[in-house]
Amino acid sequence: MRKEDGVLRNNKLNLLISIVCAIVLWAYITTVVNPETERTISGVRVELVNVDALNDRGFTIANGGPSFIDITVSGARSVVVNLTEADFRAVADMAGYRKGIAKVPVNITLPNNVELVQIRPDETIQIEVVDLITVFKPVRLEFEEEFPTGMEPGFIQVIPEEMEVTGVAEEVDSIDYVRAFVEAGMLTEELTTFRVDVMPVDRDGENNYSVGLSQSSVEVTGMLSTVKRVPLVVEMIGDPHESIEVTDMYIPNFVSIRGAAEVVEGITEAQGRTVDLSAITSTTEIPLLDILGPGLPEGVEIAEASRNASIRIEVQGIQRKEFRFTADMIDIVNLLPSLSGHVNTGSVNVTVLATHEVLNQINERNIHLTVDASDQRWAANLIEMDVDAVSDVEVKEIIVDPKRVRVTIVRE
């Protein structure tokens, strides 16, 4: 064996012995000596306690999102190295605070055998205490499934129809409604009752988790109904008051109804309640729900397509406009060829009753005054005759004063 080979073999042996000694020394230090060390655990959530007591006094927390802190601790390396955020509890007690901004101390519960070194960014968290408000918002059903043609949800009842929404004013004000989501298959052709979870929804249509609800679900009753379109029959009675005029009237020719298939199949028309025009004093809309509500057979209701439909009666108030007609503006008609005549009364006052729109269009040229001389077969003087007035514009009434004028008729 060469000398060089022996030296090389000894060097390798020494290197191996050094590595083994280092490992043994490291194991001794870490397991036997176990030196003290520090470690920072990040993202420990601060839990707010006694918030209910704050709510009971009419307050809540504006920045209600979670706060996180970093905790630096010291202890034996074998203990510290295995710590996670789950090993710590950070608590901020809200009891006793009032409206305003407050710095609330954070109390830390540590694992055994470790000591607290530092809390970052601070040993307190800043909390804004604001007024707690409660408002009622409507509960609205939304359906997961699309229903077969000619069918839709019917006889829907939601209990409660409104729900309390509680929280910070800004967040509560953003809530549009409370959504009750009905999953597919919950509605059948039989009337059933079931419970549905609810969620507050803001004006953007997004779920809002920052407010509270008075309950987590609502009770829903309903069925899958058959829809049918039938003629609508509504009787109008009475005359409008003299102070108004009906200028337009809209009554739907048909109405959509719904109910169990065996019930709606036998219905050929929908009879609404009588509408008394003498009770109408202004432009009026009467929902079909009011027109048909009492008149529909049991087990039938207005379908969605007609739910917002209504009867509309448009009226305008009657106003007055006065004109003065002189004698030469009154025509004598039906006078025999052998006779001639003229009106002796100096003037006649004419009052026209019509809507404001009509009165703006009318003048003396639209009004025609006449006296009828068809019965005058002989010459005479100073005969009193009725004055007839007509207008080529539709008006409510024409009043003539005086109603009779003196007419002189002579034989030619």
C-alpha positions in Angstrom: 0.0 0.0 0.0 1.3 3.4 -1.0 1.7 6.1 1.7 -0.5 8.5 -0.2 -3.4 6.0 -0.1 -3.1 5.6 3.7 -3.2 9.4 4.2 -6.3 9.8 2.0 -8.1 7.0 3.9 -7.3 8.7 7.2 -8.6 12.1 6.0 -11.9 10.6 5.0 -12.2 8.9 8.3 -11.5 12.1 10.2 -14.1 13.9 8.1 -16.7 11.3 8.9 -15.9 11.4 12.6 -16.3 15.3 12.5 -19.7 15.1 10.9 -20.9 12.5 13.4 -19.6 14.7 16.3 -21.4 17.8 14.9 -24.7 15.9 14.7 -24.3 14.6 18.2 -23.4 18.0 19.5 -26.4 19.6 17.7 -28.8 16.9 19.0 -27.4 17.5 22.5 -27.9 21.2 22.4 -31.4 21.1 20.9 -32.7 18.2 23.0 -30.8 18.4 26.3 -29.7 22.0 26.6 -32.8 23.3 24.7 -31.8 27.0 24.6 -34.2 29.9 25.2 -35.4 31.5 21.9 -37.8 34.1 20.6 -40.4 33.7 17.8 -43.1 36.0 16.3 -46.5 34.4 15.5 -48.3 36.6 12.9 -52.0 37.0 12.2 -53.5 36.2 15.6 -57.2 37.3 15.5 -58.5 39.6 18.2 -61.8 38.4 19.5 -64.3 41.0 20.7 -66.3 39.9 23.7 -69.4 41.4 25.5 -70.6 42.9 22.2 -74.1 41.8 23.1 -73.9 44.0 26.2 -73.0 46.8 23.9 -76.0 46.1 21.6 -78.3 45.9 24.6 -77.4 49.5 25.4 -78.2 50.6 21.8 -74.6 50.6 20.4 -72.6 48.6 18.0 -69.1 48.6 16.4 -68.7 50.6 13.2 -65.5 48.9 12.0 -66.8 45.5 13.0 -64.4 43.5 10.8 -61.8 41.3 12.6 -58.5 42.8 13.8 -55.2 40.9 13.7 -52.0 41.3 15.7 -48.5 39.8 15.7 -47.3 38.3 19.0 -43.6 37.8 19.8 -43.0 35.2 22.6 -39.9 33.6 24.2 -39.4 30.1 25.6 -37.6 26.9 25.2 -36.9 26.2 21.5 -38.6 22.9 21.6 -41.8 24.6 22.7 -41.7 27.9 20.7 -40.8 26.3 17.3 -44.2 24.4 17.2 -46.5 27.3 18.1 -49.2 28.6 15.7 -51.8 31.3 15.9 -54.3 28.7 17.1 -52.3 28.4 20.4 -53.1 32.0 21.4 -56.3 33.8 22.4 -56.5 37.6 22.0 -59.5 39.3 23.6 -60.8 42.9 23.6 -63.5 43.4 26.1 -66.2 45.8 24.9 -68.1 46.0 28.2 -68.8 49.6 29.4 -67.8 51.5 26.3 -70.0 54.3 24.9 -70.5 56.0 21.6 -67.2 57.3 20.2 -63.7 56.2 19.3 -61.9 54.1 22.0 -58.6 52.3 22.3 -59.4 48.9 23.8 -56.7 46.8 25.5 -55.9 43.4 24.1 -55.6 40.7 26.6 -53.5 37.7 25.5 -53.8 34.1 26.8 -50.4 32.4 26.3 -49.6 28.7 26.0 -47.8 27.1 28.9 -44.1 27.8 29.3 -43.8 30.8 27.1 -43.6 34.5 27.9 -44.9 37.5 26.1 -42.2 39.7 24.6 -44.1 42.1 22.3 -47.5 42.8 20.6 -47.5 44.6 17.2 -48.7 47.0 16.0 -49.9 47.9 19.5 -51.3 46.4 22.7 -54.6 48.1 22.0 -57.0 48.2 19.0 -59.0 51.2 18.0 -62.7 50.7 18.0 -65.5 53.1 16.9 -68.7 52.7 18.9 -71.8 54.0 17.0 -75.6 53.9 17.4 -77.2 50.6 16.7 -80.3 51.0 14.4 -83.1 48.6 13.4 -85.3 48.9 10.4 -87.9 46.6 8.8 -87.1 45.3 5.3 -89.5 43.2 3.0 -88.9 39.5 2.6 -88.7 38.6 -1.1 -88.9 35.1 -2.5 -86.5 34.0 -5.2 -86.9 30.7 -7.0 -84.0 28.5 -8.2 -86.0 26.7 -10.9 -87.8 27.8 -14.1 -91.4 26.6 -14.1 -93.2 24.9 -17.0 -95.0 27.1 -19.5 -98.5 27.9 -18.2 -97.6 27.4 -14.6 -96.2 29.6 -11.8 -96.1 29.9 -8.0 -99.4 30.6 -6.5 -101.1 31.2 -3.1 -97.7 32.3 -1.7 -97.7 33.4 1.9 -94.5 34.4 3.7 -94.4 34.6 7.5 -93.1 37.2 8.4 -93.5 39.4 5.4 -91.0 41.9 6.9 -87.9 41.3 9.0 -85.8 43.4 11.4 -82.4 44.3 10.0 -80.0 45.6 12.7 -76.6 47.1 12.5 -74.6 50.3 11.6 -76.8 53.0 10.0 -74.7 53.0 6.8 -74.9 49.3 6.4 -78.6 49.0 7.3 -79.5 51.8 4.9 -77.8 49.9 2.0 -80.1 46.8 2.5 -82.8 46.6 -0.2 -84.6 43.5 1.0 -84.3 40.1 2.7 -83.9 37.2 0.2 -85.6 33.9 0.8 -84.3 31.4 -1.7 -86.7 28.6 -2.6 -84.8 25.6 -4.0 -86.0 23.5 -6.9 -88.7 20.9 -6.0 -90.0 22.7 -2.9 -93.1 23.8 -4.7 -95.6 21.1 -5.9 -99.1 21.2 -7.3 -100.3 20.6 -3.7 -100.4 23.5 -1.2 -97.5 22.9 1.2 -95.6 24.7 3.9 -91.9 24.7 4.4 -89.1 26.9 5.9 -86.5 28.8 3.8 -83.2 30.4 5.0 -82.9 34.2 4.5 -80.1 36.6 3.7 -80.0 40.4 3.6 -79.3 41.8 0.1 -78.0 45.3 -0.7 -79.0 47.5 -3.6 -76.3 45.9 -5.8 -77.9 42.5 -5.4 -75.1 41.2 -3.2 -75.4 39.4 0.1 -74.5 41.6 3.0 -73.0 39.9 6.1 -72.3 43.0 8.1 -75.9 43.4 9.4 -78.0 41.1 11.7 -81.5 39.7 11.1 -84.2 39.1 13.7 -84.4 35.4 12.5 -82.5 33.1 10.2 -85.5 31.7 8.2 -89.1 32.3 7.2 -92.1 30.1 6.8 -93.4 29.8 3.2 -96.7 28.4 2.0 -97.5 27.9 -1.7 -98.2 25.7 -4.6 -97.4 25.4 -8.3 -100.5 26.8 -10.1 -102.0 26.6 -13.6 -102.4 30.0 -15.4 -105.4 30.8 -17.6 -106.4 34.0 -19.5 -110.1 34.8 -19.4 -112.3 37.8 -20.4 -112.7 40.5 -17.8 -116.3 41.9 -17.1 -116.7 45.1 -15.2 -119.9 47.1 -15.0 -119.9 50.9 -14.8 -122.8 52.7 -13.2 -123.7 56.2 -12.2 -122.8 59.5 -13.8 -119.8 61.6 -13.0 -120.2 64.6 -10.8 -121.1 67.8 -12.6 -117.8 69.3 -11.6 -115.8 66.8 -13.5 -115.7 65.1 -16.9 -114.4 61.6 -17.8 -111.9 62.2 -20.5 -110.6 58.6 -20.9 -111.3 55.2 -19.5 -109.1 52.0 -19.7 -110.5 48.6 -18.8 -108.4 45.5 -19.7 -110.3 43.1 -21.9 -108.7 40.1 -20.3 -107.2 39.0 -17.0 -104.8 36.2 -16.2 -105.8 33.9 -13.3 -104.2 30.9 -11.6 -105.1 28.0 -9.4 -105.4 24.2 -9.4 -105.8 22.9 -12.9 -109.2 21.3 -12.2 -110.5 24.6 -10.9 -109.4 27.1 -13.5 -110.3 24.9 -16.4 -114.0 25.5 -15.8 -113.7 29.3 -15.6 -114.8 31.2 -18.7 -114.8 34.8 -17.5 -113.9 36.9 -14.5 -116.6 39.1 -13.1 -115.4 42.2 -11.3 -117.3 44.4 -8.8 -119.4 47.3 -10.0 -117.6 50.7 -10.3 -119.8 53.7 -9.5 -118.7 56.7 -11.6 -120.6 59.1 -9.3 -118.0 58.3 -6.6 -115.1 59.3 -8.8 -113.9 62.9 -8.2 -110.4 62.7 -9.7 -108.3 60.6 -12.0 -108.4 57.1 -10.4 -106.6 53.8 -10.8 -108.3 50.8 -9.3 -106.1 47.7 -9.1 -107.5 44.5 -10.5 -106.7 43.0 -7.1 -109.5 45.3 -5.7 -111.8 44.8 -8.6 -111.6 41.0 -8.7 -110.5 40.1 -5.1 -114.0 39.3 -3.7 -115.3 38.0 -7.0 -113.0 35.2 -7.9 -114.0 31.6 -7.1 -112.4 29.9 -4.1 -109.0 28.5 -5.0 -108.4 31.1 -7.7 -106.4 34.3 -7.7 -104.9 36.8 -10.1 -101.8 35.5 -11.9 -98.5 37.4 -12.0 -99.1 38.8 -15.6 -102.2 40.8 -14.3 -101.1 41.3 -10.7 -100.1 45.0 -11.3 -102.9 45.7 -13.8 -105.6 48.2 -13.1 -108.6 50.0 -14.4 -107.9 53.7 -15.1 -110.5 56.4 -15.2 -109.1 59.8 -16.2 -111.1 62.9 -15.3 -110.6 66.6 -15.6 -112.2 69.3 -13.5 -114.8 71.4 -15.2 -114.1 75.1 -15.6 -116.2 78.1 -16.8 -115.6 80.5 -19.6 -118.0 83.4 -20.4 -118.8 85.0 -23.7 -121.1 88.0 -24.7 -123.1 87.7 -27.9 -124.8 90.8 -29.4 -128.2 90.6 -31.1 -126.7 90.5 -34.6 -124.8 87.3 -33.6 -128.0 85.3 -33.0 -129.4 83.6 -36.1 -133.2 83.3 -36.8 -133.8 79.9 -38.4 -136.7 78.2 -40.1 -138.4 81.5 -41.0 -141.0 81.4 -43.7 -139.9 83.0 -47.0 -142.6 85.7 -46.6 -141.4 86.7 -43.2 -138.3 88.5 -41.9 -137.1 89.2 -38.4 -134.4 90.4 -36.1 -133.5 90.0 -32.4 -134.4 92.9 -30.2 -132.7 91.8 -27.0 -129.5 93.8 -26.7 -127.1 90.9 -25.8 -126.9 87.4 -24.4 -124.3 86.0 -22.0 -123.1 82.5 -22.7 -121.2 80.4 -20.1 -119.3 77.4 -21.4 -118.5 74.5 -19.0 -115.7 72.3 -20.1 -112.2 71.1 -19.2 -109.3 73.5 -19.1 -107.9 71.9 -22.2 -111.1 72.4 -24.2 -111.6 76.0 -22.9 -108.2 76.9 -24.2 -109.3 75.9 -27.7 -112.8 77.6 -27.8 -113.9 81.1 -28.7 -117.0 82.8 -30.0 -116.7 81.3 -33.5 -117.1 77.8 -32.0 -120.5 78.7 -30.4 -123.7 79.1 -32.5 -126.8 80.8 -31.1 -130.2 80.4 -32.9 -133.9 81.0 -32.4 -136.3 78.8 -34.1 -139.1 80.6 -36.0 -140.7 77.6 -37.6 -144.0 78.1 -35.8 -144.3 81.8 -36.8 -146.7 81.9 -39.7 -147.9 85.5 -39.4 -146.3 88.8 -38.9 -146.0 89.8 -35.3 -143.9 92.0 -33.0 -141.8 91.2 -29.9 -142.2 87.5 -29.7 -140.2 85.7 -27.0 -138.3 82.7 -28.3 -135.9 80.1 -26.7 -132.3 80.5 -27.6 -130.5 77.3 -28.6 -126.7 77.1 -28.3 -124.4 74.5 -29.8 -120.6 74.2 -30.1 -118.5 72.5 -32.7 -116.1 71.7 -29.9 -117.2 69.0 -27.3 -118.1 70.7 -24.1 -119.8 69.7 -20.8 -122.6 72.3 -20.9 -123.6 75.7 -22.4 -125.6 78.1 -20.3 -127.5 81.0 -22.0 -128.6 84.0 -20.0 -131.3 85.1 -20.7 -132.7 81.9 -22.0 -135.4 83.7 -24.0 -135.0 86.8 -26.3 -137.5 89.1 -27.9 -137.8 88.8 -31.7 -139.6 91.1 -34.1 -141.0 89.2 -37.1 -142.8 91.1 -39.9 -144.4 90.1 -43.2 -142.4 91.4 -46.2 
